[in-house]
Amino acid sequence: MSAVDDAVSIISQANIAGIDAIEGNNLPQELVDSKDKTVVLITDSANDPSSFGNNDFWALNQEVEVQIWYSQQLDIDLETIEVALMKAFVHSNWQVAAVRQRILDPVSSQLFNTFYFSRTKILKETI
């Protein structure tokens, strides 16, 4: 499974209160236009080979970018959502690589935040 697919699965299984939609790589237009849903978009940020030996590599250092656009009607503390998100990744053996500050999107007037999570994936077989 790709890092994005794994990250979507982690957040989906965490059932974090306040998150209405989780998408990998692309947002459907109805979610792009939605201001009344809290939407998560996950994309690849890095996928670098590592653990070299015998003229090959045996692992990938992977990183995903997780962006959250908060609903304008959200009645849950944003920090509660963000801490639950970070804990879901840490408990799945990922590391919190970076957390940006919340920013107000000037077009949609929605708050959004960006997180980066990383892991080292050991490859089971060579191609």
C-alpha positions in Angstrom: 0.0 0.0 0.0 1.2 3.5 -0.7 1.9 6.0 2.2 -1.2 8.0 1.2 -3.4 4.9 1.3 -2.0 3.9 4.7 -2.5 7.5 6.0 -6.1 7.6 4.8 -6.7 4.3 6.5 -5.1 5.5 9.8 -7.4 8.6 10.0 -10.5 6.6 8.9 -10.0 4.0 11.5 -9.3 6.6 14.2 -12.9 8.0 13.8 -11.9 11.4 14.9 -14.9 13.5 16.0 -15.2 16.6 13.8 -13.6 15.2 10.7 -16.3 14.7 8.0 -14.3 13.6 4.9 -10.9 12.1 4.2 -9.4 12.0 0.7 -6.1 10.8 -0.7 -4.4 12.8 -3.5 -7.5 14.7 -4.9 -10.6 16.3 -3.5 -13.9 15.9 -5.4 -15.3 19.3 -6.4 -18.2 19.0 -3.9 -15.6 18.9 -1.1 -13.5 21.7 -2.6 -16.6 24.0 -2.4 -17.9 22.8 1.0 -17.6 25.2 3.9 -19.8 23.2 6.3 -17.6 20.1 6.4 -14.2 19.5 8.0 -12.2 18.0 5.1 -8.8 16.2 5.2 -6.6 15.9 2.1 -3.5 13.6 2.2 -0.8 13.8 -0.4 2.7 12.4 -0.8 5.5 14.7 0.4 8.5 12.3 0.1 9.3 8.8 -1.0 13.0 8.4 -0.9 15.0 5.1 -1.0 17.1 4.2 2.0 19.0 1.3 3.6 21.3 0.5 0.8 23.3 -2.7 0.4 24.3 -5.2 -2.4 23.6 -2.5 -5.1 20.0 -2.1 -4.0 17.8 -0.4 -1.4 15.7 -2.1 1.2 13.5 0.7 2.6 11.7 3.9 1.8 11.6 7.0 3.9 8.1 8.2 3.3 6.4 11.4 4.3 2.8 12.6 3.8 1.3 16.0 4.0 -2.1 16.1 5.8 -4.1 19.3 5.2 -7.3 20.0 7.2 -9.9 22.6 6.2 -12.1 23.2 9.2 -15.9 23.6 8.9 -17.1 27.1 9.5 -19.8 25.6 11.7 -17.4 23.4 13.8 -18.3 23.3 17.4 -15.4 21.1 18.6 -12.1 22.5 19.8 -9.5 22.4 17.0 -6.8 21.3 19.3 -8.8 18.2 20.2 -8.9 17.2 16.5 -5.3 17.9 15.9 -4.0 16.0 19.0 -6.2 13.0 18.1 -4.8 13.1 14.5 -1.2 13.2 15.8 -1.8 10.4 18.3 -3.4 8.2 15.6 -0.2 8.5 13.5 2.2 8.0 16.4 0.3 5.0 17.6 0.6 3.6 14.1 4.5 3.9 14.2 4.7 7.1 12.2 6.6 10.3 13.4 5.2 13.8 13.5 7.7 15.5 11.2 6.2 19.0 11.3 3.0 20.9 12.3 2.3 24.3 10.8 0.2 27.0 12.3 -3.5 27.4 11.6 -4.1 29.9 8.8 -7.3 31.6 7.6 -7.9 30.9 3.9 -8.7 34.3 2.3 -10.9 32.8 -0.4 -13.0 30.4 1.6 -12.7 32.1 5.0 -12.0 28.7 6.5 -9.2 27.9 9.0 -6.8 25.3 7.8 -3.7 23.6 9.1 -1.0 21.4 7.6 0.8 18.5 9.2 3.7 16.3 8.0 4.0 12.7 9.1 6.9 10.4 8.2 7.9 6.7 8.5 10.5 4.3 7.2 8.9 1.4 5.3 10.9 -1.8 5.0 10.5 -3.4 1.6 9.7 -7.1 1.8 10.9 -8.1 -1.6 12.9 -6.6 -4.5 11.5 -5.8 -7.9 
